[in-house]
């Protein structure tokens, strides 16, 4: 059983800590345990409960009405209340619940339902990646056991294996504009790399996949022996706490003839500007980047 702070609950539910405290006092939405320091502590069931409350609240239900529901009623209403325009939050919440409980059957069912309704790329961009970003926040504060994220990631990785293998193998890949994919040391989130690999193959680009937690020296050794046009890395958490700008400058200096492409939330912390540096905030931006390059190439 995990323990969560009120800040964790805020990050996962989108409900401000101040509002949660008011709901606790006025409606007894949750009655959390307390540490010796008097700080609130929430468990797995508390988290699942507030996710359901938050979903209904964000979709127009009054908190006074929600507070009157029993937990079983709340769970049923959350499922019944899913609207076509609000499916994303519902799917994300259900994936979080399944991960917290290590419920593989439920996780598969929810994810496969998303695939059926909105397709592979939209399921990754709108559901899987935002879901991983949310639980990735808990890695930083040590309030989710890494096994739970590994559990979820392993299922999603299996989906990628099928999707990547299913792409047309007859697409001619131009190796003169190749891409190397990796995450720096201390960054273990691999799903964005797999999505990048999927997009590259779909658009006819050749990629070399180094995976996660790659030392800079390994890149230098490989690229010293083979030209790489684009060196792409993704950062979500920056657990090493190394200044991001220092790392980017090392890359740009070490590989001046390659385009360094950084994606992920940590892009917002970057100040450095270099001629061989491209910054992309999210996976949707990388998708547009790839499609633009692919389109331009067809006109050549």
Secondary structure, 3 states (H helix, E strand, C coil): CCCECHHHHHHHHCCCHHHHHHHHHHHCCCCCEECCCCCEEECHHHHHHHHHHHHHHHCCCCHHHHCCCCHHHHHHHHHHCCCHHHHHHHHHHHHHHHHHCCCHHHHHHHHHHHHHHHCHHHHHHHHHHHHHHHHHHHHHHCCCCHHHHHHHHHHHHHHHHHHHHCCCCCCCCEEEEEEEEEEECCCCCCHHHHHHHHHHHHCCEEEEEEEEEECHHHHHHHHCCCCCCEEEEECCCCCCCCCHHHHHHHHHHHCCCCEEEEECHHHHHCCCCCCCEEEECCHHHHHHHHHHHHHHHHHC
